[in-house]
Structures are given as C-alpha cells and as structure tokens.
Amino acid sequence: MMDSGTSGLRDAGLFDFESGEVILIDKPLDWTSFDTVNFIRSLVNRCYGIRKLKVGHAGTLDPLATGLLIICTGKMTKQIDTYQAQVKTYTGTILLGQTTPTFDLESEPDAVFPTDGITPEQIEAARMKFIGDIKQYPPKYSAIKIKGKRAFDYARSDEEIELKARDIHIDDFKISLDRFPELDFEVTCSKGTYIRSLANDFGKALGNGACLTSLRRTRIGDFRVEDAWPLEKFRQHIVDTGEAFKEWKREQEKEKL
C-alpha cells in the first residue's frame, strides 16, 4: 500500500498539484504560454482526475520563443508575481538589415538596409547604450493592455494607439559578431523587458534596421532551463503516473472514513 502522506506522494514521483507545485517547462516553438497552461490543466484533469485545478504561468513567452516557463498550480499560484519579478536571461539572434512590423519573424519584412558599412566599433557603441536603466516602448504587436484592449488587437485593425515608454534595467548584453549580420546575443534583464523591442531599438541605434530571429529564455531568478521538463517528457510522466496517483487518492479517502 502506498504511504498516504504527502511525503509518500513525492517519494513515488507523483505531483501534488492541488497543494501546489512549481513546474519548470521548456516551452516548445510555436506554443503560446497560454497553450502550455491549458495543456497541463487538461492533462492533469484527464490523467490525475483533478477538476477545477488552478494553473498559471510566471512570465509570458512569445510563440516564436522557446525556453523556461514557470508553471504554478494550486496554492503556489499565489507566488506567480514573485517569480515574474525576478531577473531573466535570454539567448537568441538579432538579424541586422531588415525590420518587420512585429519586430520578429512573425511578419514579413517591411524595410531592408545595407549592412556592409557597419563596423565592430559601431556595434560596440550601440551595445553600450542598452546597459543599465533605460526606457523602452513595448511592441505594438504585444499583449500589453491599453484601455482594456490588447495592443495587438489595435495593431491588427490598423488603429493608432499611444504606447508609453517603460523603465527597465539591463544587467548585461553580450553580442557575438561571428555570424554577422546575424548577431548572437545573451541578455540579462528586468521584468517587463521586450527582447523584440531591444532588437528593433538596437537596429535604430546603428542607423540601420534589425529584427529578432530566435529567442530562448534560459533563466528566471535561480531557475534554469537545464532543470526544466521538455513538454513531451512531462506529458508522458503524467500519463504513466496517473493510476498511481488515483490509488493514492483513494487511500486518502479511506482514511477520512
């Protein structure tokens, strides 16, 4: 018989979703953060038999971004704001010489620029402008709310909106020139930083254009993507342990009688 206490649940490799879990997921490409939350809620419902489970994420990743997504369940959803406020690290690639309306590859280029005149010294001077306390405008294609409506809804209907600059902090911004005009980077930054805006603004600082072509979140506070579950592996684990959890739940109910 399985130990009916929570320690027995943990020892058996089962999650205590209702009491609260903090799950690190390596979000796959083309999934929204909301997709991931819904997938996990549905998975737990189906395999563990838990209805009406609270599930949320601590920091949105765009569909074209991959990497660390913190998922909180049950009572641990109260900690979401704490995790969201922590410093984050991203790696990715900025492409010089073109811009897009969304500042990434979700839309087609709307302008192109020659890059053969850009020097390493100019790139270094531009890079230094983005370290420390800076002001940043969110992308018009973003989920930020303005008068109760998402910015991307205004943008898709060609309705003009006024986006306000926000104060952010960038601790570090490293750039590699090995694949110029593609610039591989690593940035460590505060909550509220839009890496798509950073790419676009970096191009402007060079008197050129730029867009984000890849992005991966590698760290949130002390949480690292190396410790995260690939989504398919997490799915299989929940499927494999579903019956064991239901048995544990039945033992709990017996003890209450």
N, C-alpha and C positions, 0 to 999 in steps of 0.2 A: 504494500500500500504506500502511496506517495505521502510524504510529510505534508500535513495540511497547512503548515505555516508558510508565510511569505518566503522565508529562507529556503524551504524546500522547493518552492516555485523557482527561485533563482538558480538553485543547485541543479535543477533539471533542465536548465537552459531555456526556461519559459519567461515571457514578459508579463509584468504585472501592469497592464495598460490602464486599468481603472484607477489604481492607486497613484499611478503616474510614472511615465518613462520619458527619458530624453534619448532619442534615437538619432544617430548620425547617418545620413543617407548621402550617397554620391549620386546627385541628380543627373540623369542621362540627358543627352542632347534632345531638343525638340519637346521636352516636357516642361509645362509650367510648374511653378511651385504649388499652385492650387491643384493641378492634376495629381501631384505627388501626395498631397494631403488626402484628397478624395480616394486615391488608390489604396492608401494604407487604411483609411477608415473602413472602406468596403471589404478589404482583405481580412481585417480583424473581425468584422461583423460575420463574415462568411465562415472563417476557419476557427475562431475562438468563441463565436456565438455571443459576442458582446454588442448590445444595441445601444444607440444614443451615446457613443463614446466621443468625448471632447478631443479633437485633434487640431493642432495648429503648427505653423512654421515660424521660425525666428529669422526672418530676413529673406526677401524675395530674390530669386534668380530669374533672369530673362530666359525664354525658351532656348535661345541660341547659346546660353552659358551652361556649363557643367560644374560639378563640384559639390562642395559641402553645403548641405541643407540640414539645419537642426529641426527635428520634428519633436514636438512635445505632446504628450497625451495626458488625459485625466487631470489630476491636481497639478501636474508640472506645467500645464498651460499658463499658470499664474506667473511663471518665470520667463515667459517669452520676451517681455520688454527688457528684462535684464540681459538676456543673450543678444538681443538686437542691438543694444547699446555698445557692445564690445567691438574692439578694433578688428578689422578684417584684412586678409591678404588675398590678392588675386594675381594670377599669371595670365598672359594672353598675348595677342598680336595686334598691333596697330599698322594699318596699311596707309602709307603716305601717297598723295597724288590723286585722291578722289574723295568726294563726300557723298553721303546718302541722307535722305530725309530722316531716317531713324537712327543715324549715326553708327549703324552696323550693317550687316548683310541681309537684314530682313527686308530691305527695299533696294531698288536699283540705283546705281549712281546718278546723281543729278548735276555733277560738275567734275571735271578732271583737270589736273595740273601737272606741269613738268616737274620732275624731281631731281634732274641731273645737276642742278646748281646748288643743292642743299649740302652743306658741309657738316662734318662731325662737330665742329665748334658751334655751329648754329643749333644743332640738336641739343648739345650740352647746355647752351644758354637757355633754350626753351624749356628743357627739363627742369632746370633750377627754379623756374617761375612757378612750378607746381608743387613745391615742397613747403610745408608749413601751413599756416592758416590762410585759406583762400576763399573766395566767393565763387559759387558755381551755379549755373542755371540748369535745372533739370531738362531732359529732352522733351520736346513737345509730344513725342510718341512715348509716353510713360504712364504709369498707373497712378501718379500723384493726383489727388482730388482738388478741383477748383470749383467752388460753388456747388458742391455735391456731385460733380461730374468728373470722370477720369479725363486726364489731359489727352489721351489718345483718341477719345471719342470726339473731342473738339477738332483734333488734327484730321481725323478721317472724314469729317464733314466740312473741311476747309473753313472752319470757323476760327477767327482770330482770338487768341487769348493772351493774357499778360502773365508770363511766368516770372516769379520773383526769385532773385538770387538767394542762395542759402549759404550759410557759413559752414565750411567743412575743414578738416585737417588731414593733410597727407604727411605721414611719418617718413615714408621712403618711396622713391620712384626710380627703379633701375631700368635701364634700356640697353639692349644689345643691338649693335649695328651689323652683325654677321650676315643678315639676310636682307639688307637694305634694298628696296624701300619698305620692306616689311620689318617692323621693329618689334622684336620680342621684349616683353617687359614683365616686371614684378612690382606691384604697388601695395603698400600697407597704408590703410586709410581709416577714417572715422565712419561712423554710422551716417547714412544719407548721401554718401558719395556715389555718383553715377559714373561708372567707368566709360560708358559710351560718350558722355559729355566730356570726360577727360580726353578721350581720343580726338573728338571734334575740336576741342579748345587747343589741343596740342598742335594740330594742323594749322589753326589760325595763328598761333604764336610763331610759327615758322613762315607766315605769309604764304601758306600753301593750303592744302586740304588733307584730311585724314578721316578714316573710319575704323571702327573696331571689327576685326575679322574672326577673333576667337577669344573666349574668356573662360577661366576656370577659377572658382573660389577654393582656396587651399587651407584657409584658417579663419576661425572665428574665436577670438579670445584664446583660450588654451585648447580648443577643439581643433583637430586636424583631419584633413580629408583621408589621410592614410589609415585612420581608425574608423572610417565610415563603411557602411554596408553598401555594396552595389545593389541596386534596387531588385534585380532578379534573384540575387542570392538571399536577400531579405524575404522576398516573396516565398521562395522555396522553404526557408526555415519556418515561416509561419504555417505554411501548408503542412509541413512534416510534424509540427508540434501541436497542431490543433486538437487532436484527440486526447493527447496527454493533458492539455490544459482543461478540457471539458471534464476529464476524470478528476482532476484536482478540484474543480468547481463543485462537482457532485459530492466529494468528500467534505468540502466546506459546508454544503447544505445539510449533510447528515449530522454534522457536529452541532448545528443550530437546533436540531430537533430534541 
